[in-house]
Amino acid sequence: MKKLIFSLLFLFQIPVKFIAQVPENYNRIYTKTYLETSQQDFNKALKVADSLFKISETPLFKTRSLMLSASLYQQSGDIKIAIDYAIMAEKEINNTDELVWKAKILGFLSTQYRILGLFSQSKKYISKTMELISEMEDPKMKNSVMGFALQEQAYYETEIKNYKKSLSLIHKAQYYFNANQQNNAFLRAQNEQLLGLNYYYLEKYDKALYYYNKALQKLNQMPENHLKGLVFNGIAQVYIEKKKAKKAKEYIEKSVQISNKSNYLNLKNEVYKTSQKYYILTKDIESIKQVNARLDSVNEKINDKAVTFINDSYSRLEKENTGIQQKNNVKNTVIFLGALLIIFVIAYFVFYRRNQKRNFNNIKKIVDELNRQQNKKVKSFNNSVDDSDKEEQKSNLIQKPEQQLIMSPITEKRLLIKLEKFEQSVLFTRNTISLPYLASYCGTNIKYLSHVINTHKQKDFNNYINELRINYIIQKLNNDPQYHKYKISKLAEEAGFSSQSKFAAAFKKVTTVSPSQFLQHFRKEH
């Protein structure tokens, strides 16, 4: 939900110097194409944008039509084409004194790089936007552009999970819009939707619902559009967190209805992710499989288009650098490494979901196996307790194990029963636990105890204790939601480890998954 619509609205809502010879119908067609036609017939919207460019006679309106095309291609996930149109618009407007539209284009480019996850590039363009704002003399124009610049910064902060700062920026943006008497209903609805999104991430669900409903009040006066789909989706997410499946279903169906008509890939992606959460809540396995397939398909399209942009950018850089390679080898090397880094980042995004699935399945297997072993141990322990006393008495009559050079089967079984009793306790979480202490607890010597642990547990004493501690923490995470709030350092202390690093190393060795991934899994599942 983070990769939204800021740049689209940013392109045409700010008042600009009026040009008398341009018909008023231009603005009407422009707005209808963006809000309505693009959601119903995407190809028709592209044709309208192209027609607007052909009939435009001034750099300003040529720029506007080019940016409309850029906005439409952003919706479809074609980031490369969107940026190409924005660059064409930038060339068209550069020879004019239209600072407002120069700032809008920079804001749009900032959004595209944010969508790609290239945050340093995104910040660079928003910084350029702020520089242009400082050059503006007209207070009305300055307030409008400042509002949009702050709004883009708010999206950026949401993207990096700095939700409180994002809220502050949204309110500042609204201040500038109010100062400019910007009463556009769609713009205000966009602000309310972003407020709702941030409060959702802060788990303040009632506040999130309040702002989402405020957004709906404004959007209900307009044709169906992607922002309304995102608002419905946001409300559904809140009701899922509140475990209100019936209400969640109502809003999911509304968001699905809009996304099915829309060509906006990011809207589809968000709706499918929310549907996935809903089916997990309702434990509808078959529907989970179906929505996962659709989600994978959309993610693949988004990633493929992003990769296409990166690859084309890389090819273009490579061609440009061929001519100057002999003059500036250092610069070429930096560009090459930068391109490789970008490709690596995109590759990471492509394979991230697959790794998530593998980790999910791995964690589930670990928990299920641990539960199975725990049940088996409890039954085995209960069945062995009665026999253990008799065998111990018999063993004491026959021999004292510490005095025997060779351990008898009876003594060995007695030690195993003692270890089972030890494993059912929490003594192993003491950070002072040692082999001599455990030998004393079991009533034997360290030689016999080491032999039994090595033979029957298939590990040495330290790894044996570490595995008990890790399994203990996993059981706590699985059975007690309170543990989901703990930091890793607290979990390490609870398990008896002397440091967080030792805990993390032992956890990874036992489970093949890091404790942070495990904790993240349980937070999502509960």
matplotlib code that plots the C-alpha trace (Angstrom):
import matplotlib.pyplot as plt

x = [0.0, 3.1, 3.7, 0.7, -0.6, 1.3, 3.0, -0.1, -2.1, 1.1, 1.1, -2.1, -3.8, -1.6, -2.9, -0.7, -0.6, -3.7, -3.3, -6.4, -6.2, -6.4, -10.0, -11.5, -12.3, -8.6, -8.7, -12.0, -10.7, -7.4, -9.0, -11.6, -8.9, -6.8, -9.6, -12.2, -11.1, -7.8, -9.7, -12.2, -10.3, -6.6, -5.7, -8.4, -6.8, -3.4, -4.9, -6.6, -3.3, -1.6, -4.3, -4.0, -0.3, -1.0, -3.5, -1.3, 0.4, 2.4, 5.3, 3.1, 0.3, 2.6, 4.3, 1.0, -0.1, 3.3, 3.1, -0.5, 1.0, 3.8, 1.2, -0.8, 2.3, 3.2, -0.2, 0.5, 3.9, 5.8, 8.3, 10.8, 8.2, 6.8, 10.3, 11.0, 7.8, 8.8, 12.2, 10.5, 8.3, 11.4, 13.1, 9.8, 9.5, 13.2, 13.3, 10.4, 10.0, 7.4, 9.0, 5.9, 5.9, 9.6, 9.1, 6.2, 8.3, 11.1, 8.5, 7.2, 10.8, 11.3, 8.2, 9.4, 12.7, 11.0, 8.7, 11.8, 13.3, 16.2, 15.8, 19.0, 17.9, 14.4, 15.8, 18.1, 15.0, 13.0, 15.9, 16.0, 12.3, 12.8, 15.6, 13.1, 10.5, 12.9, 13.2, 9.4, 8.1, 4.3, 3.1, 0.1, 2.2, 4.9, 2.4, 0.9, 4.2, 5.5, 2.4, 3.0, 6.7, 6.0, 3.4, 6.0, 8.4, 5.6, 5.3, 9.1, 9.0, 6.2, 8.2, 11.1, 8.7, 9.1, 5.4, 5.3, 7.4, 5.2, 2.1, 3.9, 4.7, 1.1, -0.2, 2.4, 1.4, -2.3, -1.3, 0.2, -2.8, -5.1, -3.0, -3.5, -7.2, -6.8, -10.2, -9.9, -11.8, -9.6, -6.5, -8.0, -9.1, -5.6, -4.3, -6.9, -6.0, -2.3, -3.2, -5.2, -2.3, 0.2, -2.1, -2.7, 1.0, 1.2, -1.6, -4.0, -6.8, -9.7, -7.8, -7.0, -10.8, -11.6, -9.4, -10.3, -14.0, -13.2, -11.5, -14.6, -16.9, -15.0, -14.4, -18.1, -18.8, -16.5, -16.3, -14.8, -11.0, -7.9, -7.6, -11.1, -9.9, -6.9, -9.2, -11.5, -8.4, -7.1, -10.5, -10.4, -6.9, -8.1, -11.0, -8.7, -6.5, -9.6, -10.6, -13.9, -14.0, -17.5, -16.7, -13.3, -15.0, -17.4, -14.6, -12.3, -15.1, -15.4, -11.7, -11.5, -14.4, -12.4, -9.0, -10.5, -11.5, -8.2, -4.9, -3.1, -0.7, 0.1, -3.6, -4.0, -0.9, -2.2, -5.7, -4.3, -2.1, -5.0, -7.1, -4.3, -4.5, -8.3, -8.2, -5.5, -7.8, -10.8, -8.5, -9.7, -6.8, -8.1, -8.7, -5.2, -3.7, -5.7, -4.9, -1.2, -1.1, -2.7, -0.3, 2.7, 1.6, 1.2, 4.5, 6.2, 4.8, 5.9, 9.4, 9.8, 8.9, 11.3, 14.0, 13.4, 13.9, 17.1, 18.5, 17.7, 19.2, 22.3, 22.5, 22.1, 24.8, 27.1, 26.7, 27.2, 30.3, 31.9, 32.8, 34.5, 36.0, 39.6, 39.1, 37.5, 38.1, 37.4, 34.0, 33.1, 34.1, 31.8, 28.9, 29.4, 29.5, 26.4, 24.6, 25.6, 24.3, 21.0, 20.6, 21.5, 18.8, 16.2, 17.2, 16.8, 13.2, 12.4, 13.7, 12.6, 9.1, 10.4, 12.8, 9.9, 7.9, 10.8, 11.4, 7.7, 7.6, 10.8, 9.6, 6.3, 8.1, 10.3, 7.4, 5.4, 8.3, 9.0, 5.4, 5.5, 8.7, 7.4, 4.3, 6.3, 8.7, 5.9, 4.3, 7.6, 8.5, 5.1, 5.5, 9.0, 8.5, 7.0, 9.6, 12.4, 12.0, 12.1, 15.1, 16.9, 16.4, 17.6, 20.6, 21.5, 21.5, 23.7, 26.2, 27.1, 27.5, 30.3, 32.4, 31.9, 34.3, 31.6, 28.1, 25.3, 22.1, 20.1, 22.3, 22.2, 18.4, 18.2, 20.3, 18.1, 15.1, 16.9, 17.7, 14.0, 13.0, 15.7, 14.4, 10.8, 12.1, 13.6, 16.9, 18.7, 17.8, 20.1, 23.2, 25.3, 24.4, 27.4, 28.3, 29.3, 26.0, 23.9, 26.0, 25.1, 21.5, 21.4, 23.3, 26.3, 29.7, 30.6, 32.1, 28.9, 26.8, 28.9, 28.8, 24.9, 24.6, 27.0, 25.5, 21.8, 21.5, 24.1, 25.8, 28.1, 27.0, 27.1, 25.1, 22.7, 22.0, 21.8, 19.2, 17.1, 17.2, 16.3, 13.4, 12.2, 12.1, 10.3, 7.6, 7.2, 6.8, 4.3, 2.2, 2.5, 1.8, 3.4, 6.8, 6.2, 6.7, 10.1, 13.4, 15.9, 18.2, 15.3, 14.7, 18.4, 18.4, 15.2, 16.8, 19.9, 22.4, 25.1, 24.9, 22.6, 25.2, 25.6, 21.9, 21.6, 24.4, 22.9, 19.4, 20.6, 22.5, 19.5, 16.8, 18.8, 16.6, 17.7, 15.8, 14.6, 12.9, 11.3, 10.0, 8.7, 6.9, 5.1, 4.1, 2.5, 0.8, -0.7]
y = [0.0, 2.2, 2.6, 4.6, 7.6, 10.7, 11.5, 11.0, 13.7, 15.8, 16.3, 18.3, 19.6, 22.6, 25.9, 27.3, 30.5, 30.6, 30.4, 31.9, 30.3, 26.7, 25.4, 24.6, 21.1, 20.3, 20.1, 18.2, 15.5, 15.3, 14.7, 12.3, 10.3, 10.0, 9.2, 7.3, 6.2, 4.6, 2.4, 1.2, 1.1, 1.5, 1.5, 4.1, 6.3, 6.0, 7.1, 10.1, 11.1, 10.8, 12.9, 15.6, 15.8, 16.1, 19.0, 20.8, 24.0, 25.2, 23.6, 23.7, 21.6, 19.3, 18.7, 18.0, 15.4, 13.7, 13.5, 12.0, 9.2, 8.8, 8.5, 5.9, 3.8, 4.0, 2.5, -0.5, -1.0, 0.0, 2.1, 2.4, 3.9, 6.1, 7.5, 7.9, 10.1, 12.1, 12.8, 13.9, 16.2, 17.6, 18.4, 20.1, 22.4, 23.1, 26.1, 27.8, 29.6, 27.1, 26.3, 24.6, 21.9, 21.5, 20.7, 18.3, 16.3, 16.0, 14.9, 12.2, 10.9, 10.8, 8.6, 6.2, 5.6, 5.1, 2.5, 0.7, 0.8, 3.1, 5.5, 7.5, 8.4, 9.2, 11.6, 13.2, 14.2, 15.4, 17.6, 19.1, 19.8, 21.6, 23.7, 24.8, 25.7, 28.1, 29.9, 30.5, 33.9, 33.4, 32.3, 30.4, 28.3, 27.8, 26.5, 24.1, 22.6, 22.5, 20.5, 17.9, 17.7, 17.1, 14.5, 12.6, 12.8, 11.3, 8.3, 7.9, 7.8, 5.3, 3.2, 3.0, 2.3, 5.7, 6.1, 8.8, 11.1, 10.3, 11.5, 14.7, 15.4, 14.7, 17.2, 19.7, 19.1, 19.7, 23.0, 24.2, 23.0, 24.8, 27.9, 27.7, 27.1, 23.7, 22.2, 19.4, 16.4, 13.8, 15.5, 15.5, 11.9, 11.0, 12.6, 10.8, 7.4, 8.0, 8.9, 5.7, 3.7, 5.0, 4.5, 0.9, 0.2, 1.8, -0.7, 2.1, 0.5, 2.7, 5.8, 4.1, 3.3, 6.9, 8.3, 5.6, 6.5, 10.2, 9.3, 7.3, 10.2, 12.3, 9.5, 8.5, 11.7, 10.6, 7.8, 4.5, 4.8, 3.1, 5.3, 4.1, 0.5, 1.2, 2.7, -0.4, -2.6, -0.6, -1.0, -4.7, -5.0, -3.3, -5.6, -8.6, -7.4, -7.0, -10.6, -9.4, -11.7, -10.8, -7.1, -7.8, -9.9, -7.0, -4.6, -7.1, -7.8, -4.1, -3.7, -6.8, -5.4, -2.2, -3.9, -6.4, -3.4, -1.6, -2.0, -0.7, -3.6, -2.2, -2.0, -5.7, -6.6, -5.0, -6.5, -10.0, -9.7, -8.6, -11.5, -13.8, -12.6, -13.0, -16.6, -17.4, -15.9, -18.0, -21.0, -21.4, -23.4, -23.8, -20.0, -19.4, -21.5, -19.6, -16.1, -17.0, -18.0, -14.6, -12.8, -14.5, -13.7, -9.9, -9.8, -11.5, -8.8, -6.0, -7.5, -8.3, -4.7, -3.3, -5.7, -4.5, -0.9, -1.8, -3.9, -1.2, 1.5, -0.7, -1.2, 2.5, 3.3, 0.7, 2.2, 5.7, 4.8, 3.0, 6.3, 7.8, 4.7, 5.7, 9.2, 8.3, 4.7, 5.4, 6.9, 3.9, 1.5, 3.3, 3.3, -0.4, -1.3, 0.8, -1.0, -4.3, -3.2, -2.2, -5.5, -7.3, -5.3, -6.2, -9.8, -9.7, -8.5, -11.2, -14.0, -12.5, -14.0, -17.5, -17.3, -16.2, -19.3, -21.6, -20.0, -20.3, -24.0, -24.6, -22.9, -24.8, -28.1, -27.2, -26.3, -29.4, -31.7, -30.1, -30.6, -34.2, -34.9, -33.2, -35.3, -38.4, -37.5, -36.9, -40.2, -42.0, -40.3, -41.2, -44.8, -45.0, -43.4, -46.4, -48.8, -46.5, -46.8, -50.6, -50.7, -48.2, -50.3, -53.4, -51.5, -50.3, -53.9, -55.1, -52.3, -48.7, -47.2, -44.9, -47.9, -49.9, -49.6, -50.7, -49.2, -51.8, -51.5, -50.9, -47.9, -46.6, -46.7, -45.0, -42.2, -41.8, -41.5, -38.9, -36.9, -37.1, -35.7, -33.0, -32.1, -31.7, -29.1, -25.7, -26.3, -26.1, -22.4, -21.6, -19.8, -21.7, -25.2, -27.4, -31.1, -31.7, -30.1, -32.3, -35.4, -34.6, -34.2, -37.6, -39.2, -40.3, -39.2, -37.0, -39.9, -42.0, -38.9, -37.8, -41.3, -41.4, -37.9, -38.6, -42.0, -41.4, -37.6, -37.7, -34.6, -33.3, -31.6, -28.0, -28.7, -30.8, -27.9, -25.4, -27.5, -27.8, -24.0, -23.3, -25.7, -24.2, -20.7, -22.0, -23.7, -20.4, -18.5, -21.0, -21.2, -17.7, -14.6, -12.5, -13.7, -12.2, -8.8, -9.7, -8.5, -11.1, -10.1, -10.8, -14.3, -15.0, -14.2, -16.2, -19.3, -19.0, -17.7, -15.3, -13.1, -12.4, -13.4, -16.8, -17.3, -16.3, -18.7, -21.6, -20.8, -20.8, -24.0, -25.8, -24.5, -23.2, -20.0, -16.8, -15.9, -12.6, -14.6, -16.9, -14.0, -12.3, -15.5, -15.8, -12.1, -12.5, -15.8, -14.5]
z = [0.0, 0.3, -3.5, -4.2, -6.1, -4.9, -8.1, -10.2, -8.3, -7.9, -11.7, -12.2, -9.1, -8.3, -9.7, -12.5, -14.5, -16.5, -20.3, -21.9, -25.3, -23.9, -23.7, -20.3, -21.6, -21.4, -17.6, -17.6, -20.0, -18.2, -14.8, -16.1, -17.9, -14.7, -12.2, -14.3, -17.7, -16.6, -14.2, -16.8, -20.1, -19.6, -23.4, -24.0, -21.3, -23.0, -26.3, -24.7, -23.2, -26.6, -28.2, -25.6, -26.5, -30.2, -29.7, -27.2, -28.6, -25.6, -23.7, -20.5, -21.9, -23.8, -20.5, -18.8, -21.4, -21.2, -17.5, -17.7, -19.9, -17.3, -14.5, -16.4, -17.1, -13.4, -12.6, -14.9, -13.3, -16.4, -14.5, -17.4, -19.7, -17.0, -16.3, -20.1, -20.4, -17.4, -18.9, -22.1, -20.1, -18.3, -21.6, -22.8, -19.7, -19.1, -21.5, -19.7, -16.4, -15.1, -11.8, -10.6, -13.3, -13.0, -9.4, -10.2, -12.6, -10.0, -7.4, -9.9, -10.4, -6.7, -6.4, -9.1, -7.4, -4.1, -5.6, -6.9, -3.4, -4.6, -1.6, -2.1, -5.7, -4.4, -1.7, -4.3, -6.5, -3.5, -2.5, -6.0, -5.6, -2.3, -4.0, -6.7, -4.1, -2.5, -5.8, -6.1, -5.4, -5.7, -2.2, -3.6, -5.9, -3.2, -0.7, -3.1, -4.2, -0.6, 0.4, -2.3, -1.5, 2.1, 1.1, -0.9, 2.0, 4.2, 1.7, 2.0, 5.8, 5.7, 3.3, 5.8, 8.6, 10.3, 10.8, 13.4, 11.3, 8.3, 10.3, 11.2, 7.6, 6.5, 8.9, 7.7, 4.1, 5.0, 6.6, 3.3, 1.3, 3.8, 3.5, -0.2, 0.1, -1.6, -1.3, -3.8, -2.4, -4.0, -2.5, 1.0, 0.6, -0.3, 2.9, 5.0, 3.4, 4.2, 7.8, 8.1, 6.6, 9.2, 12.1, 10.9, 11.0, 14.4, 15.5, 16.4, 14.6, 15.7, 14.5, 11.2, 10.7, 11.5, 8.8, 6.3, 6.7, 6.4, 3.1, 1.9, 2.6, 0.1, -2.4, -2.5, -4.4, -7.2, -9.8, -8.7, -8.7, -7.4, -4.2, -3.2, -3.7, -1.4, 1.2, 1.1, 1.4, 4.4, 6.2, 5.5, 7.0, 10.2, 10.6, 10.0, 12.9, 15.0, 14.1, 12.6, 9.6, 8.4, 8.2, 6.7, 3.9, 3.1, 2.4, 0.7, -1.8, -2.5, -3.0, -5.2, -7.4, -8.0, -8.5, -11.0, -13.2, -12.7, -14.4, -11.3, -10.4, -6.9, -6.0, -7.1, -5.1, -1.9, -2.3, -2.8, 0.3, 2.3, 0.9, 1.9, 5.5, 5.5, 4.3, 6.9, 9.6, 8.3, 7.7, 4.1, 2.8, -0.8, -1.1, 0.3, -2.5, -5.1, -3.9, -3.4, -7.1, -8.1, -5.7, -7.2, -10.7, -9.9, -8.0, -11.0, -13.3, -11.0, -10.6, -14.3, -15.2, -12.5, -13.7, -17.3, -16.2, -14.3, -17.2, -19.8, -17.6, -17.2, -21.0, -21.6, -19.1, -20.6, -24.1, -23.0, -21.1, -24.0, -25.7, -22.6, -21.0, -21.9, -20.5, -17.2, -16.1, -12.5, -13.2, -15.4, -12.7, -10.2, -12.6, -13.4, -9.7, -9.1, -11.8, -10.4, -7.0, -8.5, -10.2, -6.9, -5.1, -7.7, -7.6, -3.9, -4.3, -6.8, -4.6, -1.3, -1.4, -2.3, 0.7, 2.9, 1.8, 2.6, 6.0, 6.8, 5.9, 7.8, 10.9, 10.7, 10.4, 13.4, 15.6, 14.6, 15.1, 18.5, 19.6, 18.4, 20.3, 23.4, 23.5, 22.9, 25.7, 28.2, 27.4, 27.6, 30.9, 32.5, 31.4, 32.8, 36.2, 37.8, 36.5, 37.3, 41.1, 41.0, 38.6, 40.8, 43.9, 42.0, 40.7, 44.2, 45.4, 42.6, 42.4, 42.8, 39.3, 40.3, 41.4, 38.2, 35.4, 32.9, 33.1, 33.3, 31.2, 34.3, 35.3, 31.8, 31.7, 35.1, 33.8, 30.8, 33.0, 35.1, 32.0, 30.9, 34.2, 33.8, 30.3, 31.7, 34.2, 33.4, 35.2, 31.9, 31.7, 34.6, 33.2, 35.8, 34.6, 34.2, 33.6, 37.3, 38.4, 36.1, 37.1, 40.8, 39.9, 38.2, 41.0, 38.9, 37.8, 34.8, 32.9, 32.9, 32.2, 29.2, 27.8, 28.0, 26.5, 23.7, 22.9, 23.3, 22.5, 19.7, 21.0, 23.6, 26.9, 25.6, 22.4, 24.5, 26.9, 24.0, 22.1, 25.3, 25.8, 22.1, 22.1, 25.4, 23.8, 20.7, 22.9, 24.8, 21.5, 20.2, 23.4, 25.0, 22.8, 25.5, 24.4, 20.9, 22.5, 23.9, 22.3, 21.3, 24.2, 26.6, 25.0, 25.3, 29.0, 29.5, 27.9, 30.1, 27.6, 28.7, 25.6, 22.6, 20.1, 21.7, 21.7, 18.1, 17.0, 19.0, 17.6, 14.0, 14.6, 16.0, 13.7, 10.6, 11.0, 12.8, 16.0, 14.3, 11.5, 14.0, 16.0, 12.9, 11.9, 15.2, 15.3, 11.9, 12.7, 16.0]

ax = plt.figure().add_subplot(projection="3d")
ax.plot(x, y, z, "-o")
ax.set_aspect("equal")
plt.show()
